[in-house]
Amino acid sequence: MCRLKPSRTVLTVLLLGSLATAGQATEPPHGKHAVSAFPASSPALIEFVRNVVPSNPRVQAARSALNARGAFQAAASRPLYNPRFSVETQHAHENRHYLGLRQRIDLVDKRSARTAVAAADRLAVHADYIFTRRAVTADLLSGLAGYQTGVERDALATKRVRLMQDFAALTKKRFEAGDMARVEFNLAILVFADARMRQATVRTALIDARQQVTNLIPPNITTPWPTLEAGLPALPAQDDLESLLTALPEVQAAQRRVDSAKAVISLRKRQKVLDPTVGVTHGDEAGQPLIGVNLTLPLPLRNPFRYEVTAAYQQYQQAQQTVNDILRRARARLVNAFERYRIAHNAWRDWQRIGPSSAQQQADHLRRLWLSGELNATEFLVQTSRTIDSQDSALQLRQALWLAWFEWLVASGKVDEWLNVDTYAKTDGTPD
């Protein structure tokens, strides 16, 4: 068994001290483990979301679509036909002068049917707007989770590289001095190379996570990115799934489109009734006053407009089936999100209870064994790698917990409540 020389003791203590520091990387600060009640978001995160999300191009595009639908509704509420004024004069053997006024009559109130269609469309686009805001919020939160995890994983990978580099240098000296076998020396070199490759992979993921966040942030926002809390609450029992599902914006949008399709049926039926035109003419002919009244009534002989009604019925059936499909998928998403979060939450709670302290104890134990000579180089490298791997896995588990939490927030429609963001503010559909 290889034993350390007294001159190597200081270097060994430094190496294992670095490992002990790495073992504390995933341990959250005291006071941030538990969250007493829902919602549970930090003020910095709330402020950051409020600044970023409304200025996102996707959200602004959805906002413009909402304003457009508000204008369409205002236009649909106006009368369908304007009056027509005519002037006619003739200078011949007998002079004739006429003034005419004609008005087409909305006989079966197509105006209200058009208004109902436009109102339902506006409500559907309003729900789309809320859905877009929540989707961008979820993307932003996921990006922050990936970035924060990437930063801490990169720090852990850097410590792994530094530790393995120093250990490789130490084993090289011992190998050259004849105190270590070539197999153990080669293993130290391979483990150092593996640490470098892992560091490169982690840094690539960090770059991708940073890009995901920067893609959502406008250039004029330069505030520091907030950190996410490690402690999250256990989910309440989901006793009233139907209320959660029917309040989701995607379900609301689909239901509003059903209302719109139903209103279109009424409009198409009324459009089968052709509107008459009433006119009044006043003038004089050869010096004699003339007053005339005329009525023009279109005849639906060549086109009775029945196929438009049939098409409207089919579109209504399509909208109904779309609602059923969206509702079914939303229910499955909510149930699955609940299960994923429950699993991740329980695993993270177990890690917080035993993981950080176990990593610290393992580092101390490895140091004692190394100093006493009871652990050779191979065993030391294997145990050290496993200890760091467990800490890296804990960071990835915490990210999985965050992502599962965000997924449940979106699937249950609770993301605005958690962030204390009122997405219904200034969304009446009227232009700004």
Order of alpha helices (4+ residues) and beta strands (2+ residues): alpha-alpha-alpha-beta-beta-alpha-alpha-alpha-alpha-beta-beta-alpha-alpha-alpha
